[in-house]
Amino acid sequence: MDIGVIGLGAMGRAMASNLVAAGHTVKAWNRSGGELDGVTMVASPREAFQGDAVLTMLPDDAAIREALLEGGVLEHAAAGTVHIVASTISLAFSHELAALHANAGMDYVAAPVLGRPDVAAKGELNILAGGRAAAVDRVQPVFEAIGKQVWLMGDRPPAANAAKIACNMMIAMAIEAMAEAVSLTEGNGVERERFFELILGTLFGSRSYQVYSANIANDDYEPGFKATLGLKDLRLATEAAEQTEGSLPMLAAVYQRMGETVDAGLGDRDWSVMADYTIQSAKR
């Protein structure tokens, strides 16, 4: 396939490289420029929309709006191009994108992903796909190059975004749960490494617990996913909950704690640094 990529951050670069390795022709636009082996860099987002599909991996609503909507990119896309948005975006913006793509006569597939940059580099992302079934089927070669499994969330793109927001909300809750458990057990003589060995071997053996318990055990918060982005995703979850008029007290608590973590100057660390903030706060 002839595939455009918008955004070459850590995740976008890994995705683009895997598309090249799978034999696709890839042309990319990046806000800050740069180069990537096997990828043809183009001068504008509009040029990336002249193939079979476009994969957008920008950090938030505002970045996508600036890059694609303010310049009228959708209206100038090649006929038949499918736009895949892998970013974690708000439900309101996903609804807006669905309407704008429909008006432009273009298919839009929401495909946010589960996995950090190391997982993306291996081509082992979990892809949460929402969109018209025929469009999702058409971009399966893209998904096969960047991920290990596609989870179909239905024919409405915002459904996939809701699922991704909920997943990130639960990861943040898991980070806070581990931090509070460490505060409880370490204060009573249990080494955190031993406690994590217990929970990973019994009740909580999932990847999220494995990855972030290691960060907490080693006091290693080098960014894989920055706390500022975690705060953004928790804001999106809060907004989504407000739209459904739901009361989510655990979300409210972890959103506040992540905000305090960022306000403490830790926004550029990995979002699991919230655990260290909680542990240190409990000692005061």
Secondary structure as UniProt FT lines:
FT   STRAND          2..6
FT   HELIX           10..21
FT   TURN            22..23
FT   STRAND          25..29
FT   TURN            31..32
FT   TURN            37..38
FT   STRAND          39..41
FT   HELIX           45..48
FT   STRAND          53..56
FT   HELIX           61..64
FT   HELIX           65..69
FT   TURN            70..73
FT   HELIX           74..76
FT   TURN            79..80
FT   STRAND          82..85
FT   HELIX           91..103
FT   TURN            104..105
FT   STRAND          107..110
FT   STRAND          113..114
FT   HELIX           117..121
FT   TURN            122..123
FT   STRAND          125..130
FT   HELIX           133..138
FT   HELIX           140..146
FT   STRAND          147..152
FT   HELIX           157..186
FT   TURN            187..189
FT   HELIX           192..201
FT   TURN            202..203
FT   HELIX           207..218
FT   HELIX           227..243
FT   TURN            244..245
FT   HELIX           249..261
FT   HELIX           262..266
FT   TURN            267..268
FT   TURN            271..272
FT   HELIX           273..283
//
